[in-house]
Every structure is written in structure tokens, then in C-alpha cells.
Amino acid sequence: ASRDLLHVPTGYRSPEVASFVAQLDDLTRYLKKDLRGITRRELEWQPAPGMNTIGMLLTHIAIVEIWWIDCGLRRIPGPKVDFVGQIGIRDTDDGMPAKRGGGHPAAITGKSWGDYQRLLARARTRVRAVARAVTPRSLGVAARRIRRDGKVHVFNNRWVLFHMVEHFAGHYGQILMLRHAYRARGRRS
């Protein structure tokens, strides 16, 4: 019999927050299984110049988890977030958005699947540390930020956690499509 059970971790002030973290952790487990055996060449492969690589997307997921935990939940202004101190890379090292005609970013060239797993693990450790302290009451408290395009974005902590799951899942789908395209390259339909 197949068993799919989502286990909500203990040690969180809010069971709802713990559930969001459990969802991220399960998605990460699935991702690790789906990328088992991936090579550096595949991590850096682009369908065409200027398009994302799997390595770029993995790096981006880690960067965004740190960004939303610190800017979203902790309300730290974006320029003050210490990406290098927390996960060892800059927030621009993912190369996203990809430049027209650009290749895989130099900052992450040569990284192995193990390197990306450690990067994701460092980001998730930070997510867990901050998320444990989020209270049920604070989930609905609204905050405002100014987007890069100058528009006002109103959000609450519940949305931040939802968006982190949504963001991970969306890019996970892209990663699976890139893996499929890599394996199918050169074949004719």
C-alpha cells in the first residue's frame, strides 16, 4: 500500500505555521528524489541562451526563502538582509531574471547537486528558526511594502508562508520540465 502522510512538526507556536513548513519540507523531499543522479552538466544546461537552468532555479528558491522570511515575516528592509551570512551567496547569484542571451551565472558554475542541497538546507534552517516564533495571532496582521515597480503590496504573514509554498511548487514544476527537456533533447517526436 502506498502511504502519503504529511507530518506536522512540533515546537512551533502555531500549528498552521508548522503545516506550511511541513509542506515545504515534503516538496523538498520530492525534489531530492526527482533530482537523484543529476549531473553538473544538467544543472547548468539551458534550452536556449537567456533561459533558466535547474541550478539557477534551485539557487533562486533558496534566495527567495531567505527574502520572504526576513522581509516578509521579520519586516527587515530588503537591502539589510544578509544573504551571504545566512546562505553563503548574494541575492543576485541566481542570475534571475536571466539576461537576454545570457548563460548560467558564473557565481554558481561548477556547483554539484550536493552543493545545491546544502544551499537549500541552509535556507530552510533559517525558515524553521524564524517560523517557530510566529504566533497564531500574527498570521493575519497586514503589512505593506513598496515593490520594485513602485506599487504598494499589502500582505500578511499567512500569505507569506502560502507564497513560499506556492513559489517552491511553481519552480519545482519548471525544474521537472527542464529535466524532461534535457533528457529529450536530440530526440524527434
C-alpha positions as CSV (number, residue, x, y, z in Angstrom):
1,A,0.0,0.0,0.0
2,S,1.2,3.5,-0.8
3,R,1.2,5.9,2.1
4,D,1.3,9.7,1.8
5,L,1.2,11.3,5.2
6,L,2.1,14.9,6.0
7,H,3.6,15.1,9.5
8,V,3.3,18.5,11.1
9,P,6.4,19.2,13.2
10,T,6.2,20.2,16.9
11,G,8.0,23.1,18.5
12,Y,6.1,25.9,16.7
13,R,3.9,28.5,18.4
14,S,1.3,28.0,15.6
15,P,0.2,24.6,14.2
16,E,-0.8,26.4,11.0
17,V,2.8,27.7,10.5
18,A,4.1,24.2,11.3
19,S,1.9,22.9,8.5
20,F,3.3,25.4,6.0
21,V,6.9,24.3,6.9
22,A,5.9,20.6,6.6
23,Q,4.6,21.3,3.1
24,L,7.9,23.0,2.2
25,D,9.8,20.0,3.7
26,D,7.8,17.5,1.8
27,L,8.2,19.3,-1.5
28,T,11.9,19.4,-0.8
29,R,11.9,15.6,-0.2
30,Y,10.1,15.0,-3.5
31,L,12.6,17.4,-5.3
32,K,15.6,15.4,-3.9
33,K,14.1,12.2,-5.1
34,D,13.3,13.6,-8.6
35,L,16.8,15.0,-9.0
36,R,18.7,12.0,-7.8
37,G,21.7,11.4,-10.0
38,I,21.6,14.8,-11.7
39,T,24.9,15.9,-13.1
40,R,26.6,19.3,-13.1
41,R,26.1,19.5,-16.9
42,E,22.4,19.0,-16.5
43,L,22.2,21.5,-13.6
44,E,23.8,24.2,-15.9
45,W,22.0,23.2,-19.2
46,Q,19.8,25.8,-20.9
47,P,17.2,25.0,-23.6
48,A,18.4,28.3,-25.2
49,P,20.6,31.2,-24.2
50,G,18.9,33.5,-21.8
51,M,16.7,30.8,-20.3
52,N,16.9,29.5,-16.7
53,T,18.9,26.4,-15.7
54,I,18.0,24.0,-13.0
55,G,20.9,25.4,-10.9
56,M,19.5,28.9,-11.3
57,L,16.1,27.8,-10.1
58,L,17.5,25.9,-7.1
59,T,19.6,29.0,-6.1
60,H,16.5,31.2,-6.6
61,I,14.4,29.1,-4.3
62,A,16.9,29.4,-1.5
63,I,17.3,33.2,-2.0
64,V,13.5,33.7,-2.0
65,E,13.0,31.7,1.1
66,I,15.5,34.0,2.9
67,W,14.0,37.1,1.4
68,W,10.4,36.3,2.4
69,I,11.4,35.1,5.9
70,D,13.4,38.2,6.6
71,C,11.5,40.8,4.6
72,G,8.1,39.3,4.9
73,L,7.9,37.8,8.4
74,R,10.6,39.8,10.2
75,R,9.8,43.0,8.2
76,I,13.5,43.7,7.6
77,P,14.1,46.1,4.7
78,G,15.4,44.2,1.6
79,P,18.8,45.9,1.4
80,K,19.5,45.0,5.0
81,V,19.0,41.2,4.6
82,D,22.3,39.4,5.0
83,F,22.1,36.7,2.3
84,V,25.9,35.9,2.4
85,G,25.9,35.5,6.1
86,Q,22.8,33.2,6.1
87,I,23.3,31.1,3.0
88,G,26.7,32.0,1.6
89,I,25.6,33.6,-1.6
90,R,24.4,37.0,-2.7
91,D,20.7,37.6,-3.7
92,T,21.8,38.2,-7.3
93,D,23.8,35.0,-7.7
94,D,20.9,33.1,-9.2
95,G,21.2,35.2,-12.4
96,M,17.5,35.8,-12.4
97,P,15.9,37.3,-14.3
98,A,18.1,35.8,-16.9
99,K,19.7,38.3,-19.2
100,R,18.8,38.1,-22.9
101,G,21.2,35.7,-24.4
102,G,22.9,35.0,-21.1
103,G,24.3,31.8,-19.8
104,H,24.4,30.0,-16.5
105,P,25.8,32.5,-13.8
106,A,29.5,32.4,-13.0
107,A,28.7,32.6,-9.3
108,I,27.1,29.1,-9.3
109,T,29.1,27.5,-12.2
110,G,30.6,24.1,-11.2
111,K,28.2,23.5,-8.3
112,S,27.1,19.9,-7.7
113,W,23.7,18.6,-6.7
114,G,25.2,18.3,-3.2
115,D,26.1,22.0,-3.2
116,Y,22.6,22.9,-4.1
117,Q,21.1,20.6,-1.5
118,R,23.3,22.3,1.2
119,L,22.2,25.7,0.0
120,L,18.5,24.7,0.2
121,A,19.1,23.2,3.6
122,R,20.7,26.4,5.0
123,A,17.8,28.4,3.8
124,R,15.3,26.0,5.3
125,T,17.1,26.0,8.6
126,R,16.6,29.8,8.6
127,V,12.9,29.4,7.7
128,R,12.3,27.0,10.5
129,A,14.1,29.2,13.1
130,V,12.0,32.2,12.2
131,A,8.8,30.4,11.6
132,R,8.9,28.6,15.1
133,A,8.3,32.0,16.8
134,V,5.3,33.1,14.6
135,T,2.2,33.3,16.7
136,P,-1.3,32.4,15.5
137,R,-2.4,35.9,16.1
138,S,0.3,37.5,14.0
139,L,-0.7,35.4,10.9
140,G,-3.4,37.9,9.9
141,V,-1.6,41.1,10.7
142,A,-1.3,43.2,7.5
143,A,2.0,44.8,6.3
144,R,2.9,47.0,3.4
145,R,5.9,47.1,1.2
146,I,6.8,49.0,-2.0
147,R,7.6,46.7,-4.9
148,R,10.5,47.4,-7.3
149,D,7.9,48.7,-9.8
150,G,6.8,51.3,-7.2
151,K,3.4,49.7,-6.5
152,V,2.2,49.1,-2.9
153,H,1.9,45.4,-1.9
154,V,-0.2,44.7,1.2
155,F,0.2,41.2,2.6
156,N,0.1,39.2,5.9
157,N,2.2,36.5,7.4
158,R,-0.2,33.8,6.4
159,W,0.2,34.9,2.8
160,V,4.0,35.0,3.1
161,L,4.0,31.3,4.2
162,F,1.5,30.4,1.5
163,H,3.6,32.2,-1.1
164,M,6.7,30.4,-0.1
165,V,5.0,27.0,-0.7
166,E,3.5,28.4,-4.0
167,H,6.8,29.7,-5.2
168,F,8.7,26.5,-4.4
169,A,6.0,24.4,-6.2
170,G,6.0,26.6,-9.3
171,H,9.7,26.4,-9.7
172,Y,9.7,22.7,-8.9
173,G,7.5,22.3,-11.9
174,Q,9.9,24.3,-14.0
175,I,12.8,22.1,-12.8
176,L,10.9,18.9,-13.8
177,M,10.2,20.4,-17.2
178,L,13.8,21.3,-17.7
179,R,14.9,17.8,-16.6
180,H,12.4,16.3,-19.1
181,A,13.7,18.6,-21.9
182,Y,17.3,17.8,-21.1
183,R,16.6,14.1,-21.4
184,A,14.5,14.5,-24.5
185,R,17.0,16.8,-26.4
186,G,18.0,15.4,-29.7
187,R,15.1,13.0,-29.9
188,R,12.5,13.5,-32.6
189,S,8.8,13.2,-31.9
